[in-house]
């Protein structure tokens, strides 16, 4: 579906961190927020192996510093894929730990995009626990975690499938399908992929940013466009789907993190500009909730 009108979201933007805080040969994008931490994906092109390797960085608002997370040996299969490492991570504070749900092309032997889940150590310098998240389909990506009623859930907006994560005594995580969200009667809801983790609005109502790819008029390139989507956990229904929008440019910008302050009615959106620079956009829920 190609929308007839795509609006620019009213907002103010700024760089996520100072330019001198980064490694010059890396590209930084796909930020995800769980205050006071922001995950940033950093990619490095290795000329010797003709591969692009993704690294996990965590930026702290409290210390205004960024560290590269140590990834233990053995959690990823050896790979000859061009895209290597852990990609497109969403982070979440859950039960006093910083959890993550990520994509990797070699977390399993299939060598296709699949999901992994785990949590960082208390000092966030390394991964303390991680396992492959087998959802029974391949490839799969952009599945986002959130907390509801003291439980950990996952939302795949591409299929509108809701999962619950259960931790067994053996420290193994299992995933069960809870439901498939149904759009409310008469609602136009296109096929979209997850951008941000859902945030709690009130009661059983949650909201998140989702996205789709559309072709651009020139050069066969494509653009990301975003939507604001709301859903009700009790009714198991999509209750609102906004008009499409962009923030900085109608091109490569990917919103992957969100923070919401209901008392101030402010929303922070974290995104990567042209897959090179992580920025923050400040807007309101009122400006997001614009219908067709």
C-alpha positions as CSV (number, residue, x, y, z in Angstrom):
1,X,0.0,0.0,0.0
2,X,1.4,3.4,-1.0
3,X,-0.3,6.3,0.9
4,X,-1.5,9.3,-1.1
5,X,-0.2,11.7,1.6
6,X,2.7,11.3,4.1
7,X,3.0,14.1,6.7
8,X,6.1,15.4,8.5
9,X,5.7,14.8,12.2
10,X,5.8,18.0,14.3
11,X,8.9,17.6,16.5
12,X,12.3,18.9,17.5
13,X,15.4,16.8,16.8
14,X,18.9,16.5,18.1
15,X,21.9,14.1,17.9
16,X,21.8,11.4,20.5
17,X,25.4,11.9,21.6
18,X,28.4,14.0,20.8
19,X,30.3,13.2,17.6
20,X,33.6,12.8,19.4
21,X,32.0,10.0,21.6
22,X,32.0,7.6,18.6
23,X,34.5,5.5,16.7
24,X,35.1,7.2,13.3
25,X,35.0,4.0,11.2
26,X,31.7,2.8,12.6
27,X,28.1,3.7,11.5
28,X,25.6,4.2,14.4
29,X,21.9,3.7,14.1
30,X,18.8,1.7,15.3
31,X,18.8,3.2,18.9
32,X,16.4,1.7,21.4
33,X,15.7,3.2,24.9
34,X,15.1,1.9,28.4
35,X,16.0,4.8,30.5
36,X,18.7,5.6,31.5
37,X,20.2,3.3,28.8
38,X,20.0,3.6,25.0
39,X,21.2,0.7,22.9
40,X,22.9,1.7,19.6
41,X,23.7,-0.6,16.8
42,X,27.2,0.1,15.3
43,X,28.3,-1.5,12.1
44,X,31.9,-2.1,11.0
45,X,32.9,-3.2,7.5
46,X,35.7,-5.7,7.5
47,X,37.7,-5.5,4.2
48,X,39.5,-8.7,5.0
49,X,36.4,-10.9,5.1
50,X,34.0,-8.7,3.0
51,X,31.5,-8.7,5.9
52,X,29.6,-6.1,7.8
53,X,29.7,-6.8,11.5
54,X,27.1,-5.4,14.0
55,X,28.3,-4.4,17.5
56,X,26.1,-3.7,20.6
57,X,26.8,-0.3,22.2
58,X,25.0,1.0,25.3
59,X,24.9,4.7,26.0
60,X,24.1,6.0,29.5
61,X,22.3,9.3,30.1
62,X,23.6,9.2,33.7
63,X,27.3,9.1,32.8
64,X,27.1,10.6,29.3
65,X,29.3,7.7,28.1
66,X,29.0,4.7,25.7
67,X,30.5,1.3,26.0
68,X,30.7,-1.7,23.6
69,X,29.1,-4.8,25.1
70,X,31.2,-7.9,25.3
71,X,29.5,-10.7,23.4
72,X,30.5,-14.2,24.7
73,X,32.0,-16.7,22.3
74,X,29.8,-19.5,21.3
75,X,26.3,-17.8,21.3
76,X,26.5,-17.3,17.5
77,X,27.2,-19.9,14.9
78,X,30.3,-19.3,12.6
79,X,29.0,-17.6,9.5
80,X,30.1,-16.6,6.0
81,X,27.0,-14.3,5.7
82,X,27.7,-10.7,4.7
83,X,25.6,-9.5,7.7
84,X,27.1,-10.8,11.0
85,X,26.7,-10.1,14.6
86,X,23.7,-9.0,16.7
87,X,21.3,-6.5,14.9
88,X,18.2,-4.5,15.5
89,X,18.0,-4.8,19.3
90,X,15.1,-3.5,21.5
91,X,15.9,-3.2,25.2
92,X,13.5,-3.3,28.2
93,X,13.9,-2.9,32.0
94,X,12.2,-6.0,33.4
95,X,12.5,-7.3,37.0
96,X,15.5,-5.1,37.7
97,X,17.5,-6.3,34.7
98,X,18.1,-4.8,31.3
99,X,16.7,-7.3,28.8
100,X,17.1,-7.4,25.0
101,X,15.4,-9.0,22.0
102,X,17.6,-8.9,18.9
103,X,18.0,-10.2,15.3
104,X,20.9,-12.3,14.0
105,X,21.5,-14.1,10.8
106,X,23.5,-16.8,12.5
107,X,22.0,-17.3,15.9
108,X,20.8,-20.8,14.6
109,X,22.1,-23.1,11.9
110,X,19.6,-21.8,9.4
111,X,21.8,-18.7,8.6
112,X,18.6,-16.6,8.1
113,X,17.3,-13.7,10.2
114,X,16.0,-15.1,13.5
115,X,15.4,-13.8,17.0
116,X,17.4,-14.0,20.2
117,X,16.5,-13.0,23.8
118,X,18.5,-12.4,26.9
119,X,19.7,-9.9,29.5
120,X,22.8,-7.9,30.3
121,X,25.0,-8.1,33.4
122,X,24.2,-5.7,36.2
123,X,27.1,-3.4,35.0
124,X,25.8,-3.8,31.4
125,X,29.3,-4.5,30.2
126,X,28.5,-8.0,28.8
127,X,25.7,-10.4,28.1
128,X,24.9,-12.5,31.1
129,X,22.2,-14.7,29.5
130,X,21.1,-15.3,25.9
131,X,19.2,-18.0,24.0
132,X,17.8,-18.5,20.5
133,X,14.1,-17.6,20.2
134,X,12.4,-20.2,18.0
135,X,9.1,-18.8,16.8
136,X,8.6,-21.5,14.2
137,X,9.1,-19.3,11.1
138,X,12.0,-18.0,9.1
139,X,13.1,-15.3,8.4
140,X,11.8,-13.2,11.2
141,X,12.8,-9.8,12.7
142,X,11.5,-6.6,14.3
143,X,9.7,-8.4,17.1
144,X,9.5,-6.1,20.1
145,X,9.3,-6.8,23.9
146,X,7.1,-5.1,26.5
147,X,5.8,-5.7,30.0
148,X,2.1,-6.2,30.9
149,X,0.8,-7.2,34.3
150,X,4.3,-8.1,35.5
151,X,4.9,-10.5,32.6
152,X,7.1,-10.3,29.6
153,X,5.4,-10.2,26.2
154,X,6.5,-10.0,22.5
155,X,4.6,-8.4,19.7
156,X,5.1,-9.3,16.0
157,X,3.2,-6.6,14.2
158,X,3.8,-8.2,10.8
159,X,1.5,-11.0,11.8
160,X,-0.2,-9.2,14.7
161,X,0.8,-12.2,16.9
162,X,1.2,-11.8,20.6
163,X,3.6,-14.0,22.6
164,X,4.3,-14.4,26.3
165,X,7.8,-15.3,27.5
166,X,7.9,-17.8,30.4
167,X,11.1,-18.5,32.4
168,X,11.4,-22.1,33.6
169,X,13.4,-23.2,36.6
170,X,16.2,-24.4,34.4
171,X,16.8,-20.8,33.3
172,X,15.3,-21.7,29.9
173,X,12.8,-19.4,28.3
174,X,9.8,-20.7,26.4
175,X,7.4,-18.7,24.3
176,X,3.7,-19.3,24.0
177,X,1.2,-17.7,21.5
178,X,-1.4,-15.6,23.4
179,X,-3.5,-14.3,20.6
180,X,-3.6,-12.6,17.2
181,X,-4.7,-9.0,17.4
182,X,-7.8,-8.2,15.2
183,X,-8.2,-4.7,13.8
184,X,-11.5,-3.0,15.0
185,X,-14.4,-3.1,12.5
186,X,-13.9,-0.8,9.6
187,X,-10.2,0.0,10.4
188,X,-7.7,0.1,7.5
189,X,-4.5,-1.5,8.8
190,X,-1.7,-2.2,6.3
191,X,0.9,-4.9,6.7
192,X,3.6,-3.4,8.9
193,X,6.7,-4.4,10.8
194,X,7.6,-3.5,14.4
195,X,9.6,-0.3,15.1
196,X,9.5,0.4,18.8
197,X,8.5,-1.6,21.8
198,X,4.9,-0.9,22.9
199,X,4.5,1.7,25.7
200,X,1.7,1.7,28.3
201,X,-0.9,4.4,27.8
202,X,-3.6,3.5,30.3
203,X,-5.5,0.5,31.5
204,X,-5.0,-2.3,28.9
205,X,-4.2,0.1,26.1
206,X,-0.7,0.2,24.6
207,X,0.9,2.1,21.7
208,X,3.9,1.7,19.4
209,X,5.5,2.9,16.2
210,X,5.4,0.5,13.2
211,X,6.7,0.9,9.7
212,X,6.6,-0.3,6.1
213,X,8.7,0.1,3.0
214,X,7.5,2.0,0.0
215,X,9.3,2.6,-3.3
216,X,10.6,6.1,-4.0
217,X,10.0,7.8,-7.4
218,X,13.7,7.9,-8.4
219,X,16.4,5.3,-8.8
220,X,14.4,2.3,-7.5
221,X,15.2,3.2,-3.9
222,X,12.8,2.8,-1.1
223,X,11.7,4.7,2.0
224,X,10.6,3.9,5.5
225,X,7.3,5.4,6.5
226,X,6.0,5.2,10.1
227,X,2.6,4.9,11.7
228,X,1.4,5.1,15.3
229,X,-0.6,2.0,16.3
230,X,-2.6,1.4,19.5
231,X,-4.0,-2.0,20.7
232,X,-6.0,-3.2,23.7
233,X,-4.6,-6.3,25.5
234,X,-8.0,-7.3,27.0
235,X,-10.0,-7.0,23.8
236,X,-7.1,-8.4,21.8
237,X,-7.7,-5.7,19.1
238,X,-5.9,-3.0,17.2
239,X,-7.9,0.1,18.2
240,X,-6.1,2.9,16.3
241,X,-3.9,3.3,13.3
242,X,-2.5,6.7,12.4
243,X,-1.9,8.5,9.1
244,X,1.7,7.8,7.8
245,X,4.5,10.1,8.7
246,X,8.2,10.7,8.6
247,X,10.5,12.8,10.9
248,X,13.7,13.9,9.1
249,X,13.4,12.7,5.5
250,X,11.3,10.6,3.3
251,X,14.0,8.0,2.9
252,X,16.2,5.9,5.2
253,X,15.1,6.8,8.7
254,X,14.1,4.0,11.1
255,X,12.4,4.7,14.4
256,X,13.4,2.0,16.9
257,X,13.1,3.4,20.4
258,X,10.5,5.4,22.4
259,X,10.1,7.0,25.8
260,X,6.8,8.4,27.1
261,X,6.2,10.9,29.9
262,X,2.4,11.1,30.5
263,X,2.7,13.9,33.1
264,X,4.5,16.2,30.7
265,X,2.7,14.7,27.6
266,X,6.1,14.3,25.9
267,X,7.3,11.5,23.7
268,X,10.9,10.8,22.7
269,X,11.5,8.9,19.5
270,X,14.9,7.4,18.9
271,X,15.8,6.8,15.3
272,X,18.7,6.3,12.9
273,X,19.2,9.0,10.2
274,X,20.3,7.4,6.9
275,X,21.7,4.5,8.8
276,X,24.6,6.7,10.0
277,X,23.6,9.0,12.8
278,X,21.3,8.2,15.9
279,X,19.1,11.1,16.8
280,X,16.2,11.9,19.2
281,X,12.9,13.5,18.2
282,X,10.7,15.2,20.8
283,X,7.0,15.2,20.1
284,X,3.6,14.6,21.8
285,X,1.1,11.8,21.8
286,X,-1.4,14.3,20.4
287,X,0.8,14.8,17.3
288,X,1.2,11.1,16.9
289,X,-2.5,10.4,17.1
290,X,-3.5,11.9,13.7
291,X,-5.8,9.7,11.7
292,X,-6.3,9.3,8.0
